[in-house]
């Protein structure tokens, strides 16, 4: 099969959507113009800054208190002191999703794990430091 006839499509659920976005930067060199569609189902594209259920936040805090898990630290944007140096912020600034011909982002108001605005990569309407940062990321 000729590499030029390949079209790359991605479907990711939850963290899988973030992993897929991260993979794009590694595929750009060989497949620059061959990205078809990107679909994510409740993926925390803007991390867990706001809009997440209090019980989920408490659970994340407890898990990270006893065992630091890099991917959870990245989702909470606790992987660096400066939020704009965090993995999620930098991923939002790559522009890799623009490579796709079609993008479908599914979210739900009832999802207590991933806020609807994070899954949809849209600005949160609250006026706070985290919502301004999310607006910058969107």
N, C-alpha and C positions, 0 to 999 in steps of 0.2 A: 504494500500500500504506500502510495506517495504521501509524504508528510504534508504536502500542500493541500491535499484533499481532506484532511482531518479537520473537523470542527469540534471544539471543546465546549461541552455543556456541563454545568455544575448544579447539583441539588444538595443542599445541606440543611440539616435540622439542628437547631440550638447551636452548640459550639461548632458543629460541622460547617455552618455558614461562615464563621470566622476563619476556620481552617482553610476552607476553599478560597476565601479572599486572600489569605496569606500565600497560598500555593500559586496564585496568578503571577506574582512577581518573579517566581522561579521559572515560570513557563514563558514569560514574555520574549526571551531571547530567541527561542525556537518556534514559537507560535504567535508572533506579534499580532497578526490580523486574523486569527482563526478562532476567536471566541464567539460562541453562539449565544446561549442563554444562561442566565444565572438565576437560580430560584433558592430562596431561603425560607425556612419555616421557623418562626420565633427565634431567630438568631440575634444575640445581643451585640449588634454592630456598633452601638455607642457605649458598650460596657454596662456596668451596674451603678452608674452615678446616682440616678434618681428614678422614681417611679416603680421601684421594686418593693414588694410586700415586706413589712417589718419582720415577719418570722423568717423570711429568706435571708434578710440582712443579718439577723441574729445567728442563723445557722452558718452563714459564710464566716462571720466573725469567729465563732467557736471553732470551726474547722481550721481556719488559718492561725488561730491562737495556739493550737496544739501541733499542727503540722503544716508548715508553709508549702503551698502548692502553687507553683509558678503561674499556671494558666488561670487560677482563681484570682491571684494577685493582679494579673494583667486585666482581667475582666472588671475588677474593682478599681482599676487604675491606681493601685497601690504599689506597682512595680518600680516606681521612681518617686522622688520627692516632688518634682515638678510635673504636673499633669500633662503638660505639652511635650514631655519627653517619654510619656508612657507608650507602651506597645499599641494599645487601642487607638490612641490619638494619632500616632504616626501612621497606622494602617488606614485610618480615615482620610489621611492627606495624600495617599498614594495615587488616587484617581483610577485605580485598577478596574473598578466596576464600569467605568466609561468605555472600556474595551469591548464589552458585551453588546450584542445587537439587541437583546431583550433582557429585561431585569424584572423579576417578580419577587416581591417581598411580602410574606404573609405574617400577620400579627393578630393578636387578640386582646381585647380589653380585659378579658377574664384570666389571662395568663399571669400568675403571680410570680413566675420566675424571671421572665423577660418583659420589660415594659413595652407597650405598643409603639412608643416613639423610637425606642432603641431598635426594635425589630424592623421598623419601617424607615429608619435613618431619616427621621424628621425632627425638627426642633420641638422641644417641650415648651409649653406655653407659660410655665411658671417663671417668675423673675427671680432668679438666684444665680449664684456663681456657676453651679453645675449646669443649669439650663442654658446659660450663655456659652459655656464651653461646648455643650452638646450642639447648639446652633452653629457654632464654628465648625464642628466635626461633620455636621449634616451638609 
